[in-house]
Amino acid sequence: MKPFAIRRRNTLWPFAFAFIIVALAWSHALPARADAAAGKNDFAACAACHSVDGSDGVGPHLNGVIGRKAGSVAGFNYSRAFRQANIVWDAKSLDSYIANPQQLVPGNHMPYSGQPDAATRADIVAYLATLH
């Protein structure tokens, strides 16, 4: 061994550490995968008012809700707020509505305060997307 040899330090560890931090942050930013089967079970709370067989009850049926304009089921007596809402239901708008119905459509008559859990909402929306 040479008396004045310079020992090389491993300079890769800061890059590896940074990569791990970025990968973890990115993975938490990704939405959880929605589960339509779980959403069907979660929909049980909605089924008290909404059917999936094409018939209306206290609320309108939700068959084909994805892509449908809010307040547009023929023959259903919507609130003024829904008749005037300019929303076409998609995953994002349904998620917002299920999270807080009064915030998305102020003055609607649905007596539901909302679902705070994002994963549960995603599952319900995934289930609704299967209904045609």
Beta strands, then each sheet from edge to edge (+ up, - down):
end
